[in-house]
Amino acid sequence: MLTSHRARAVDSRKRTIGNHPGLHSAGVNGRQVADAARVSRPHLRILFITGYAENAVVGNGHLEPGMEIMTKPFVIATLGNRIRDLLARPATAK
C-alpha cells in the first residue's frame, strides 16, 4: 500500500512522463527515454511494452541488464507478474 505522499509522487511522475509534450513528435523513442533516465538512475529497471514484434523493437538484439520487453497483446495479470519479477531481481547498472 502506498502512503498518500508516495502515491502523489508516483502520480506526479506518471503525469510528467505521460504528458510530456513532444516526446513522440520530436522523434524520441522509448529506448532513448530509458537511456536518458539511466544517466541519473543507472539501476532503473525498464519494461518496454510494444505492439511490434520483439525482434523489431530490440533492433540489434541487445537490451541492457535490467531492461525487458513485453509484446502486446497480453493479459493484465501477466503484466503484473512481469513487473513484480523485474522489481524482485537485484538492481544492476548498465
DSSP file (Angstrom, degrees, kcal/mol; ACC not computed):
  #  RESIDUE AA STRUCTURE BP1 BP2  ACC     N-H-->O    O-->H-N    N-H-->O    O-->H-N    TCO  KAPPA ALPHA  PHI   PSI    X-CA   Y-CA   Z-CA
    1    1 A M              0   0    0      0, 0.0     2,-0.3     0, 0.0     0, 0.0   0.000 360.0 360.0 360.0 129.7    0.0    0.0    0.0
    2    2 A L        -     0   0    0      1,-0.1     2,-0.1     4,-0.1     0, 0.0  -0.615 360.0-121.9 -82.8 139.5    1.4    3.4   -1.0
    3    3 A T     >  -     0   0    0     -2,-0.3     4,-3.1     1,-0.1     5,-0.2  -0.391  30.8-109.1 -69.8 160.3    1.4    6.2    1.5
    4    4 A S  H  > S+     0   0    0      1,-0.2     4,-2.1     2,-0.2     5,-0.2   0.883 120.0  50.8 -62.7 -36.7   -0.5    9.3    0.3
    5    5 A H  H  > S+     0   0    0      2,-0.2     4,-2.0     1,-0.2    -1,-0.2   0.938 113.9  43.6 -64.0 -46.4    2.8   11.2   -0.1
    6    6 A R  H  > S+     0   0    0      1,-0.2     4,-2.6     2,-0.2    -2,-0.2   0.893 111.6  54.3 -67.2 -38.7    4.4    8.4   -2.1
    7    7 A A  H  X S+     0   0    0     -4,-3.1     4,-2.6     1,-0.2    -1,-0.2   0.902 108.4  49.4 -62.1 -40.4    1.2    7.9   -4.1
    8    8 A R  H  X S+     0   0    0     -4,-2.1     4,-2.5    -5,-0.2    -1,-0.2   0.902 110.5  50.7 -64.4 -40.4    1.2   11.6   -5.0
    9    9 A A  H  X S+     0   0    0     -4,-2.0     4,-2.3     2,-0.2    -2,-0.2   0.917 111.6  47.3 -63.6 -43.0    4.9   11.4   -6.0
   10   10 A V  H  X S+     0   0    0     -4,-2.6     4,-2.5     2,-0.2    -2,-0.2   0.930 112.5  49.4 -64.0 -45.4    4.2    8.4   -8.3
   11   11 A D  H  X S+     0   0    0     -4,-2.6     4,-2.4     1,-0.2    -2,-0.2   0.900 110.1  51.8 -59.9 -40.7    1.1   10.1   -9.8
   12   12 A S  H  X S+     0   0    0     -4,-2.5     4,-2.4     2,-0.2    -1,-0.2   0.916 110.1  48.0 -62.5 -43.9    3.3   13.2  -10.5
   13   13 A R  H  X S+     0   0    0     -4,-2.3     4,-2.4     2,-0.2     5,-0.3   0.907 110.8  51.2 -64.1 -41.8    6.0   11.2  -12.2
   14   14 A K  H  X S+     0   0    0     -4,-2.5     4,-3.2     1,-0.2     5,-0.3   0.916 111.6  47.4 -62.3 -42.5    3.4    9.4  -14.3
   15   15 A R  H  X S+     0   0    0     -4,-2.4     4,-2.4     2,-0.2    -1,-0.2   0.907 110.2  53.1 -64.2 -41.1    1.9   12.7  -15.4
   16   16 A T  H  < S+     0   0    0     -4,-2.4     4,-0.3    -5,-0.2    -2,-0.2   0.930 118.5  34.5 -61.1 -45.9    5.3   14.2  -16.2
   17   17 A I  H >< S+     0   0    0     -4,-2.4     3,-0.9     2,-0.2    -2,-0.2   0.940 121.0  47.1 -74.2 -47.9    6.2   11.3  -18.4
   18   18 A G  H 3< S+     0   0    0     -4,-3.2    -2,-0.2    -5,-0.3    -3,-0.2   0.785 119.5  38.7 -67.9 -27.9    2.8   10.6  -19.9
   19   19 A N  T 3< S+     0   0    0     -4,-2.4    -1,-0.2    -5,-0.3    -2,-0.2   0.291  77.7 134.1-105.9   9.6    2.0   14.2  -20.7
   20   20 A H    X   -     0   0    0     -3,-0.9     3,-1.1    -4,-0.3     2,-0.2  -0.442  56.4-129.4 -63.7 116.5    5.5   15.3  -21.8
   21   21 A P  T 3  S+     0   0    0      0, 0.0    -1,-0.1     0, 0.0    -2,-0.1  -0.448  81.5  12.0 -69.8 135.9    4.8   17.3  -25.0
   22   22 A G  T 3> S+     0   0    0     -2,-0.2     4,-2.1     1,-0.0     6,-0.3   0.480  78.3 124.7  87.2   2.1    6.8   16.4  -28.0
   23   23 A L  T <4>S+     0   0    0     -3,-1.1     5,-2.2     2,-0.2    -1,-0.0   0.973  92.3  25.1 -59.3 -50.7    8.4   13.1  -26.9
   24   24 A H  T >45S+     0   0    0      3,-0.2     3,-1.5     1,-0.2    -1,-0.2   0.871 122.0  54.9 -80.9 -35.9    6.9   11.3  -29.9
   25   25 A S  T 345S+     0   0    0      1,-0.3    -2,-0.2     2,-0.1    -1,-0.2   0.781 105.7  54.7 -68.4 -23.0    6.7   14.4  -32.2
   26   26 A A  T 3<5S-     0   0    0     -4,-2.1    -1,-0.3     2,-0.1    -2,-0.2   0.450 120.1-110.9 -86.3   0.3   10.4   15.0  -31.6
   27   27 A G  T < 5 +     0   0    0     -3,-1.5     2,-0.5     1,-0.3    -3,-0.2   0.693  66.9 148.9  81.0  18.2   11.2   11.5  -32.8
   28   28 A V      < -     0   0    0     -5,-2.2    -1,-0.3    -6,-0.3     2,-0.2  -0.743  30.1-157.7 -88.1 128.5   12.3   10.3  -29.3
   29   29 A N     >  -     0   0    0     -2,-0.5     4,-2.0    -3,-0.1     3,-0.3  -0.527  31.5 -99.2-101.3 173.0   11.6    6.6  -28.8
   30   30 A G  H  > S+     0   0    0      1,-0.2     4,-2.6     2,-0.2     5,-0.2   0.844 120.8  54.8 -59.9 -37.0   11.2    4.6  -25.6
   31   31 A R  H  > S+     0   0    0      2,-0.2     4,-2.8     1,-0.2    -1,-0.2   0.897 107.8  49.7 -65.0 -39.8   14.7    3.3  -25.6
   32   32 A Q  H  > S+     0   0    0     -3,-0.3     4,-2.2     2,-0.2    -2,-0.2   0.889 111.3  48.9 -66.6 -38.6   16.1    6.8  -25.9
   33   33 A V  H  X S+     0   0    0     -4,-2.0     4,-2.3     2,-0.2    -2,-0.2   0.930 113.0  48.1 -64.1 -44.8   13.9    7.9  -22.9
   34   34 A A  H  X S+     0   0    0     -4,-2.6     4,-1.9     2,-0.2    -2,-0.2   0.920 111.5  49.1 -62.5 -45.2   15.1    4.9  -20.9
   35   35 A D  H  X S+     0   0    0     -4,-2.8     4,-0.5     1,-0.2    -1,-0.2   0.900 111.9  49.2 -62.1 -40.6   18.8    5.5  -21.7
   36   36 A A  H >X S+     0   0    0     -4,-2.2     3,-0.9     1,-0.2     4,-0.6   0.896 110.1  51.1 -66.0 -39.6   18.4    9.2  -20.7
   37   37 A A  H >X S+     0   0    0     -4,-2.3     4,-1.5     1,-0.2     3,-0.6   0.846 104.7  58.1 -65.7 -32.9   16.7    8.2  -17.4
   38   38 A R  H 3< S+     0   0    0     -4,-1.9    -1,-0.2     1,-0.2    -2,-0.2   0.606  87.6  75.5 -76.3 -10.2   19.5    5.8  -16.7
   39   39 A V  H << S+     0   0    0     -3,-0.9    -1,-0.2    -4,-0.5    -2,-0.2   0.936 112.9  24.4 -62.4 -44.6   22.1    8.6  -16.8
   40   40 A S  H << S+     0   0    0     -4,-0.6    -2,-0.2    -3,-0.6    -1,-0.2   0.677 136.5  35.5 -93.9 -18.9   20.9    9.8  -13.4
   41   41 A R    ><  +     0   0    0     -4,-1.5     3,-2.1    -5,-0.1    -1,-0.2  -0.644  65.5 173.8-132.9  76.7   19.5    6.4  -12.2
   42   42 A P  T 3  S+     0   0    0      0, 0.0    52,-0.6     0, 0.0    -4,-0.1   0.684  79.2  53.5 -62.8 -18.7   21.7    3.7  -13.6
   43   43 A H  T 3  S+     0   0    0     50,-0.2    49,-0.3    48,-0.1     2,-0.1   0.360  77.0 133.2 -96.0   5.9   19.9    0.9  -11.7
   44   44 A L    <   -     0   0    0     -3,-2.1     2,-0.3    -7,-0.1    48,-0.0  -0.346  53.5-135.1 -60.0 129.1   16.5    1.9  -13.0
   45   45 A R        -     0   0    0     -2,-0.1     2,-0.4    22,-0.1    22,-0.2  -0.703  21.4-159.7 -87.9 140.1   14.6   -1.2  -14.2
   46   46 A I  E     -a   67   0A   0     20,-2.7    22,-2.3    -2,-0.3     2,-0.5  -0.970  15.4-171.8-126.8 132.6   12.8   -0.8  -17.5
   47   47 A L  E     -a   68   0A   0     -2,-0.4     2,-0.3    20,-0.2    22,-0.2  -0.953  14.5-157.1-121.9 110.0    9.9   -2.7  -19.1
   48   48 A F  E     -a   69   0A   0     20,-3.2    22,-2.5    -2,-0.5     2,-0.4  -0.682   5.2-163.4 -83.4 137.5    9.3   -1.9  -22.7
   49   49 A I  E     +a   70   0A   0     -2,-0.3     2,-0.3    20,-0.2    22,-0.2  -0.991  18.7 164.1-123.4 128.3    5.8   -2.6  -23.9
   50   50 A T  E     -a   71   0A   0     20,-2.1    22,-3.1    -2,-0.4     4,-0.1  -0.965  44.8-145.7-144.1 156.1    5.2   -2.7  -27.7
   51   51 A G  S    S+     0   0    0     -2,-0.3     2,-0.1    20,-0.2    20,-0.1   0.438  80.7  89.5 -95.8  -4.1    2.7   -3.9  -30.3
   52   52 A Y  S    S-     0   0    0      1,-0.1    20,-0.2     2,-0.1    -2,-0.1  -0.438  96.3 -80.0 -87.4 165.0    5.6   -4.7  -32.7
   53   53 A A    >>  -     0   0    0     -2,-0.1     4,-1.5     1,-0.1     3,-0.9  -0.399  43.0-120.2 -62.2 141.3    7.4   -7.9  -33.0
   54   54 A E  H 3> S+     0   0    0      1,-0.3     4,-2.3     2,-0.2     3,-0.4   0.885 111.7  51.7 -53.8 -44.9   10.0   -8.2  -30.2
   55   55 A N  H 3> S+     0   0    0      1,-0.2     4,-1.2     2,-0.2    -1,-0.3   0.782 106.0  55.8 -67.9 -25.0   13.0   -8.6  -32.6
   56   56 A A  H <4 S+     0   0    0     -3,-0.9    -1,-0.2     2,-0.2    -2,-0.2   0.845 111.3  43.8 -72.3 -33.1   11.9   -5.4  -34.5
   57   57 A V  H  < S+     0   0    0     -4,-1.5    -2,-0.2    -3,-0.4     3,-0.2   0.900 110.7  51.6 -78.8 -42.6   11.9   -3.4  -31.3
   58   58 A V  H  X S-     0   0    0     -4,-2.3     2,-1.2     1,-0.2     4,-0.6   0.822  82.3-178.5 -67.4 -30.1   15.2   -4.7  -29.9
   59   59 A G  T  < S+     0   0    0     -4,-1.2    -1,-0.2     1,-0.3    -2,-0.1  -0.521  73.5  30.7  73.3 -97.6   16.9   -3.9  -33.2
   60   60 A N  T  4 S-     0   0    0     -2,-1.2    -1,-0.3     2,-0.2     3,-0.1   0.385 114.1-110.1 -79.3   7.0   20.5   -5.0  -32.6
   61   61 A G  T  4 S+     0   0    0     -6,-0.2     2,-0.5     1,-0.2    -2,-0.1   0.652  80.1 119.9  80.3  14.8   19.3   -7.7  -30.3
   62   62 A H     <  +     0   0    0     -4,-0.6     2,-0.4     0, 0.0    -2,-0.2  -0.952  33.4 174.5-125.4 121.9   20.7   -6.1  -27.2
   63   63 A L        -     0   0    0     -2,-0.5     3,-0.1     4,-0.1     4,-0.1  -0.962  35.1-116.9-114.8 140.2   18.9   -4.9  -24.1
   64   64 A E    >   -     0   0    0     -2,-0.4     3,-1.8     1,-0.1    30,-0.1  -0.284  47.5 -77.9 -67.0 158.6   21.0   -3.6  -21.1
   65   65 A P  T 3  S+     0   0    0      0, 0.0    -1,-0.1     0, 0.0     3,-0.1  -0.325 122.6  29.4 -55.3 139.5   20.7   -5.5  -17.8
   66   66 A G  T 3  S+     0   0    0      1,-0.3   -20,-2.7    -3,-0.1     2,-0.4   0.490  98.1 109.4  84.9   3.3   17.5   -4.6  -16.0
   67   67 A M  E <   +a   46   0A   0     -3,-1.8     2,-0.3   -22,-0.2    -1,-0.3  -0.937  41.0 171.2-112.2 135.2   15.7   -4.0  -19.3
   68   68 A E  E     -a   47   0A   0    -22,-2.3   -20,-3.2    -2,-0.4     2,-0.4  -0.916  20.2-140.3-136.0 164.9   13.0   -6.3  -20.6
   69   69 A I  E     -a   48   0A   0     -2,-0.3     2,-0.4   -22,-0.2   -20,-0.2  -0.972  10.4-171.1-129.9 143.9   10.4   -6.2  -23.3
   70   70 A M  E     -a   49   0A   0    -22,-2.5   -20,-2.1    -2,-0.4     2,-0.3  -1.000  14.4-145.6-134.2 130.3    6.8   -7.4  -23.4
   71   71 A T  E     -a   50   0A   0     -2,-0.4   -20,-0.2   -22,-0.2   -18,-0.1  -0.748  30.5 -85.2-100.6 145.4    4.7   -7.6  -26.6
   72   72 A K  S    S+     0   0    0    -22,-3.1     2,-0.1    -2,-0.3     3,-0.0  -0.533  92.9  54.3 -83.0 155.3    1.0   -6.9  -26.9
   73   73 A P  S    S+     0   0    0      0, 0.0     2,-0.3     0, 0.0    -2,-0.1   0.625  71.7 144.8 -82.0 158.4   -1.5   -8.3  -26.6
   74   74 A F        -     0   0    0     -2,-0.1     2,-0.3    -4,-0.1    -2,-0.1  -0.979  51.1-101.2-150.4 161.2   -1.2   -9.7  -23.0
   75   75 A V    >>  -     0   0    0     -2,-0.3     4,-1.5     1,-0.1     3,-1.1  -0.649  33.2-123.5 -82.8 140.4   -3.4  -10.4  -20.1
   76   76 A I  H 3> S+     0   0    0     -2,-0.3     4,-2.2     1,-0.3     5,-0.2   0.824 111.9  59.0 -57.3 -33.4   -3.2   -7.7  -17.3
   77   77 A A  H 3> S+     0   0    0      1,-0.2     4,-2.2     2,-0.2    -1,-0.3   0.864 102.3  54.3 -63.6 -34.5   -2.2  -10.3  -14.8
   78   78 A T  H <> S+     0   0    0     -3,-1.1     4,-2.4     2,-0.2    -1,-0.2   0.896 106.3  51.7 -65.4 -40.3    0.8  -11.2  -16.9
   79   79 A L  H  X S+     0   0    0     -4,-1.5     4,-2.4     2,-0.2    -2,-0.2   0.933 109.4  49.9 -60.5 -46.5    1.8   -7.5  -16.9
   80   80 A G  H  X S+     0   0    0     -4,-2.2     4,-2.5     1,-0.2    -2,-0.2   0.904 110.8  49.6 -58.8 -42.5    1.6   -7.5  -13.1
   81   81 A N  H  X S+     0   0    0     -4,-2.2     4,-2.6     2,-0.2    -1,-0.2   0.908 110.4  49.9 -64.3 -42.0    3.7  -10.7  -12.8
   82   82 A R  H  X S+     0   0    0     -4,-2.4     4,-2.5     2,-0.2    -2,-0.2   0.910 111.9  48.0 -63.9 -41.8    6.4   -9.3  -15.1
   83   83 A I  H  X S+     0   0    0     -4,-2.4     4,-2.5     2,-0.2     5,-0.2   0.937 112.7  48.2 -64.7 -46.4    6.6   -6.1  -13.1
   84   84 A R  H  X S+     0   0    0     -4,-2.5     4,-1.7     1,-0.2    -2,-0.2   0.922 113.2  48.1 -59.0 -44.6    6.8   -8.0   -9.8
   85   85 A D  H  X S+     0   0    0     -4,-2.6     4,-1.1     2,-0.2    -1,-0.2   0.909 111.9  49.3 -63.4 -42.3    9.5  -10.3  -11.2
   86   86 A L  H  < S+     0   0    0     -4,-2.5     3,-0.4     1,-0.2    -1,-0.2   0.911 114.0  45.1 -64.3 -42.9   11.5   -7.4  -12.6
   87   87 A L  H  < S+     0   0    0     -4,-2.5    -1,-0.2     1,-0.2    -2,-0.2   0.771 107.3  59.5 -72.7 -25.2   11.4   -5.5   -9.3
   88   88 A A  H  < S+     0   0    0     -4,-1.7    -1,-0.2    -5,-0.2    -2,-0.2   0.744  89.4  87.6 -75.7 -23.7   12.2   -8.6   -7.3
   89   89 A R  S  < S-     0   0    0     -4,-1.1     3,-0.1    -3,-0.4     2,-0.0  -0.428  94.7 -92.7 -75.3 150.7   15.5   -9.1   -9.1
   90   90 A P        -     0   0    0      0, 0.0     2,-0.2     0, 0.0    -1,-0.1  -0.348  47.2-107.0 -60.1 141.5   18.7   -7.3   -7.8
   91   91 A A        -     0   0    0     -4,-0.1     2,-0.4    -3,-0.1   -47,-0.1  -0.475  38.5-170.3 -70.8 139.0   19.3   -4.0   -9.4
   92   92 A T        -     0   0    0    -49,-0.3     2,-0.2    -2,-0.2    -3,-0.0  -0.994  16.0-133.5-132.0 140.3   22.1   -3.9  -11.9
   93   93 A A              0   0    0     -2,-0.4   -50,-0.2     1,-0.1   -27,-0.1  -0.555 360.0 360.0 -86.9 156.2   23.7   -0.9  -13.6
   94   94 A K              0   0    0    -52,-0.6    -1,-0.1    -2,-0.2   -51,-0.1   0.497 360.0 360.0 -76.1 360.0   24.4   -1.0  -17.3
